[in-house]
């Protein structure tokens, strides 16, 4: 029975992914791939910086709570 649930979950994800890729292609329109990659890489870089900032900020909050009992 667990195998059936896993297959169902994987099938539903595939349908969602296909819709997501179709929507992305529609939004991308006729932009040349060499120009499209600049936007995608920029967003990936911003996401990386955001995650790094959040990690440092959370560590700082923990340190402040321990040090000053805030």
C-alpha positions as CSV (number, residue, x, y, z in Angstrom):
1,X,0.0,0.0,0.0
2,X,2.9,2.4,0.8
3,X,4.3,1.8,-2.7
4,X,0.9,2.9,-4.2
5,X,1.0,6.1,-2.2
6,X,4.6,6.9,-3.4
7,X,3.6,6.3,-7.0
8,X,0.6,8.6,-6.6
9,X,2.7,11.3,-5.1
10,X,5.4,11.0,-7.9
11,X,2.7,11.2,-10.6
12,X,1.1,14.3,-9.1
13,X,4.5,16.0,-8.9
14,X,5.1,15.3,-12.6
15,X,1.9,16.9,-13.6
16,X,2.7,20.0,-11.5
17,X,6.2,20.2,-12.9
18,X,5.0,20.0,-16.4
19,X,2.6,22.9,-15.8
20,X,5.4,24.9,-14.1
21,X,7.8,24.4,-17.0
22,X,5.1,25.3,-19.5
23,X,4.4,28.6,-17.5
24,X,8.1,29.4,-17.4
25,X,8.4,28.9,-21.1
26,X,5.5,31.1,-21.7
27,X,7.0,33.8,-19.5
28,X,10.4,33.5,-21.1
29,X,8.7,34.0,-24.5
30,X,11.3,34.7,-27.3
31,X,14.2,35.8,-25.2
32,X,17.5,34.4,-26.4
33,X,19.0,31.8,-24.0
34,X,22.2,33.8,-23.6
35,X,20.2,36.8,-22.3
36,X,17.8,34.6,-20.2
37,X,20.7,33.0,-18.3
38,X,21.8,36.4,-16.9
39,X,18.4,36.8,-15.1
40,X,18.4,33.3,-13.9
41,X,21.9,33.4,-12.5
42,X,21.3,36.7,-10.9
43,X,18.2,35.3,-9.1
44,X,20.2,32.3,-8.0
45,X,23.0,34.5,-6.7
46,X,20.5,36.7,-4.8
47,X,18.9,33.6,-3.2
48,X,22.4,32.4,-2.1
49,X,23.2,35.7,-0.5
50,X,19.8,35.8,1.2
51,X,20.3,32.3,2.6
52,X,23.8,33.3,3.9
53,X,22.5,36.4,5.5
54,X,19.7,34.5,7.2
55,X,22.2,31.9,8.6
56,X,24.4,34.6,10.0
57,X,21.5,36.6,11.4
58,X,20.0,33.6,13.1
59,X,23.4,32.7,14.6
60,X,23.8,36.3,15.9
61,X,20.3,36.2,17.5
62,X,21.2,33.0,19.3
63,X,24.5,34.5,20.5
64,X,22.8,37.6,21.7
65,X,20.1,35.6,23.5
66,X,22.8,33.6,25.3
67,X,25.1,36.5,26.0
68,X,22.6,39.1,27.1
69,X,19.5,37.0,28.0
70,X,17.3,39.0,25.7
